[in-house]
Amino acid sequence: MTRLLRRVARALLGVERPAVYYLPWLVRPGLECVLILSNLEARFKTGYNAGPFDIRVTQYDADGRLRAEHRTQLERSTDVVEMRLPSSETAWGFVTVDGERVRSDLYVTLSDGDAYAATHGRQEFVERYPIWSRAAMTVVGAPLAWVGRTVPAFVRHQYAYVGAESRSDLLLLNLSNVTNRVRVVRLAPARRASVLVRIPPMGSHLLDVSRLARPPARGTRVVPLRLEGNAWFNLYVVGAVRAAESAPLSLMHVK
């Protein structure tokens, strides 16, 4: 029933869902972010396994602005290209990857020179709202935001953790061209708390989970969360070690 209602709502609002492959990116001083681009899946597909394969990577920053556009080429289906995303300041966002016959085997890695972590991207879609439906979303969403609410068109559940020596953040990706107000609710057993995050079109937000749950003096506390957004969004869990200013050494996609 929920899917049917969403389908009807999309039709009424004129929403389009073009397919896209996306990956997060995150940089901090001392931390290197590298995209691993390949097309190994194509090697078994007759008619699709002959290169070259042109790839365009479009990089969006946290404000949804186009930060850069990168182009590369795979000569063969077994080639692998490492694409570094240089930056001197703390920043994050996501990239979209466009390439004929390139549908999988794309990863992002984080490294501080001693250790690294990697996660994969997603072949999904972005939501495109026409101008009149964007205006309608603004009219409906603004009053709800005053009371800390949003239109719960999409709901996700996720565990995070806080602790004296380790913690996790949530990298929230707004995969739409409308402002996405994402309400993050801390669930039981503790008393409920919530925060409303405003993410600009094609933007992202790195949420400090300690805003919702105080870290214990010792050990780690698991924090169950419910996330509600008025437009399509996804999230990655970013793990940090020892202190807030230390480089995050893990990045994990969740379904």
HELIX and SHEET records of a PDB file:
HELIX    1   1 THR A    2  LEU A   13  1                                  12    
HELIX    2   2 LEU A   40  PHE A   44  5                                   5    
HELIX    3   3 ILE A  131  TRP A  146  1                                  16    
HELIX    4   4 VAL A  209  ARG A  211  5                                   3    
SHEET    1   A 5 LEU A  66  LEU A  74  0                                        
SHEET    2   A 5 PHE A  53  ASP A  61 -1                                        
SHEET    3   A 5 ALA A  91  ASP A  98 -1                                        
SHEET    4   A 5 ALA A  19  VAL A  27 -1                                        
SHEET    5   A 5 ARG A 122  PHE A 125 -1                                        
SHEET    1   B 4 VAL A  80  ARG A  84  0                                        
SHEET    2   B 4 GLU A  32  SER A  38 -1                                        
SHEET    3   B 4 LEU A 106  SER A 111 -1                                        
SHEET    4   B 4 TYR A 116  HIS A 120 -1                                        
SHEET    1   C 4 PHE A 154  GLY A 163  0                                        
SHEET    2   C 4 THR A 220  GLY A 229 -1                                        
SHEET    3   C 4 ASN A 180  ARG A 186 -1                                        
SHEET    4   C 4 ALA A 193  ILE A 199 -1                                        
SHEET    1   D 4 SER A 204  ASP A 208  0                                        
SHEET    2   D 4 SER A 166  ASN A 174 -1                                        
SHEET    3   D 4 PHE A 233  VAL A 241 -1                                        
SHEET    4   D 4 SER A 250  HIS A 253 -1                                        
END                                                                             
